[in-house]
Amino acid sequence: MSAKCLGKQSKPLRVKGLGDFSHLYLINGVGFQVPLDRIVEVGEEEIAAAMRAYYADTHNIAEGAGAAGLAAILKERPLLQSRRVGVVLTGGNVDQERFIEALRAI
């Protein structure tokens, strides 16, 4: 997978639809178009399970949005078994009550 640089952007980039499975990123004012193979939808319980996994396995606290990538990987585990997969934990700003609720299933 490779990204296509769209050059300096003065306005936010808008996407009319994801029919072409592309996503646009704006990094430091420069637009990039990154092709996607597919989009994986995850639910609240899958995200909570990923939050639990981060805490149980790495002792890191993840907010829901930060755990969504791991939730997608765990959901797609059968398809990814023979591949190397990386995920970035992007946020740990979670409300204490929500985090406790997510951990209750441990």
Number of C-alpha atoms within 10 A of each C-alpha: 6 9 14 11 14 13 11 13 14 9 9 11 13 9 9 5 9 12 6 10 12 17 15 19 18 17 10 8 14 14 21 20 15 16 15 13 10 10 10 12 10 16 10 12 11 19 24 24 21 26 26 24 21 17 15 13 8 9 10 14 20 24 21 24 17 21 26 27 20 23 26 19 18 18 16 12 13 9 10 12 9 8 8 6 9 8 12 10 16 14 14 16 13 15 9 9 9 12 19 12 10 20 16 9 9 9
